[in-house]
Every structure is written in C-alpha cells, then in structure tokens.
Amino acid sequence: MKLVIVKDYAELSRKAAEMLVSEVKANPKTVFGLATGGTPVGMYRELIKLSQAESIDFSQASSFNLDEYVGLSSTHPQSYRSYMQENLFNHINIPAEKTYVPAGNTTDHLAECARYEEAIRLAGGIDIQVLGIGNNGHIGFNEPGSSAESLTRVVQLTDSTIEANARYFDSVDQVPTQAVSMGIKTILGTKKVVLLASGEAKAEAVRLMLEGEPTADVPASLLQLHPNVTVIVDHGAASKLTTSVLAGTKPSGS
Ligand SMILES: N[C@@H]1[C@@H](O)[C@H](O)[C@@H](COP(=O)(O)O)O[C@@H]1O
C-alpha cells in the first residue's frame, strides 16, 4: 500500500479531490466508488470547487456508494443518499440515474444486495474506490469479523460504530442498528482504492491496517491484499506509525 502523509485535513481533502479529478479527466466514463462519514466531506467540497473551476464533466461517469442504513428511506435527512445529494450529486453534472446507493428500506434485502453487485458488474467494475476508516478498523460498514469473501449484504453495526455515528442523529436510540454494505470482496474487486484518515482518533486503526497482519479482526488490514491502494493520512492519523513504515514514504506536507 502506498502511504501519503499530508500536514492537515485541508491538504488531505485537496489531494483526494485531485485524484478523483485526474481519474475522470483520463476516463470520462469513470465508475466511482464513494464513501460517506465526516472524513470525505472536505474532499467533496474540494471536488465541487475544482469541477466548477475547471468545468469537469461527469456526464458519462457513474458512482456506487459503499453503504446505506437499513430502515431509513432515501429521503431521510440522515440517509447516505441524502448525504451524497447534499455533499456532491446536487453540485456536479453526474446523471442522477447513474448514482447508485444501496436501498436501505426495501422489503427484500437479499434481492437488493444481489442487484447491487450485479449493477457494479454491469458497469464494468469500480475504477476508483474512496474509503474512510472506522475507529475499530471498519471499512464501509464491514465491522470486525467481516470475511475477505464477503459481498454486499446486511450487516449488524457494533455498539462503538452506533455511538460514533450518533452525532448525526438526535439521540443514540435513533441510529439504525443495521446497514447494507458492500463486502470486503466487493472492495477488493475495485481497480484502485484511496483511503482517507484524519486525526489521532484514527491513529491506532491506521497502524493496524498498515503494520498488522491482514485479519478480519481489522477489516481495513485486508486492503493489504489489494494491488493498488493509496492511503492518505494527516499527521494525527499517522502518529502511531513506526519509523520503518514512515521511512518508505515521502511526507508531502510542508
Ligand atoms: N459507514 C461509514 C464509513 O464508510 C466511514 O468510513 C466511517 C468513518 O467515519 P468518519 O469519517 O466520520 O470518521 O463511518 C461510517 O461508519
């Protein structure tokens, strides 16, 4: 995995946005894999800015989001569909029918998950997958214990994830306890991954992802099995890395 250390969240957001822009410039039909959470908000903001400044055309692009809460309708303010509309889709010219987010409120989750995997396959696979990382090392909503063979499915959220996400809801009781999430195998099947982590709260998860053995106990460590991963971290998120890992990198912060 390639490690890029930047000085702060602003630089992390800019770098990630630049990667997405170069992807769509090189291939207007880019299939994006997109993430939610607090971390990529800055990246989306930068992406919108760059797209407006350089008239970047997303009219042939498509996107697949990692996950959605079970039980929330797409119009619920805390649904990941709403998040994506507000933070990105309403501001670029990607066709609405080509932005896929798993349905969280369907009556047949099994069919929805199979349909989602099939839609990714029919699109030709994901060209560039953006990921954040949970404090417990989850990616998407693949909690510890998720197998490297897992595909899109309904997952049970851990108490720590529910607590971490409670900040977006009025109270912790309102946080859904399940989600539909792309699996580890789905993520490993993407062509390129860019994982973003900011702040000291993520430092231990980042260390285990990069320095630990690949294990389902830390789902992000399974990215070591992927041939093309760029991890962009700021100084806080890099603070627990050992010098041997750091020695292999060129800090890009000034
Ligand atoms: N499903 C999302 C993940 O995709 C995200 O990476 C993680 C970290 O979120 P944050 O970036 O807010 O720390 O939280 C959620 O659980």
The ligand as a Gaussian input file, in Angstrom:
#p B3LYP/6-31G(d) Opt

LIG

0 1
 N      -20.002000       3.725000       7.047000
 C      -19.158000       4.824000       7.396000
 C      -17.763000       4.557000       6.894000
 O      -17.783000       4.497000       5.466000
 C      -16.823000       5.630000       7.395000
 O      -15.533000       5.458000       6.833000
 C      -16.736000       5.562000       8.888000
 C      -15.819000       6.611000       9.488000
 O      -16.460000       7.835000       9.545000
 P      -15.810000       9.243000       9.818000
 O      -15.131000       9.608000       8.551000
 O      -16.963000      10.128000      10.151000
 O      -14.865000       9.059000      10.951000
 O      -18.031000       5.776000       9.424000
 C      -19.172000       5.158000       8.883000
 O      -19.426000       4.101000       9.707000

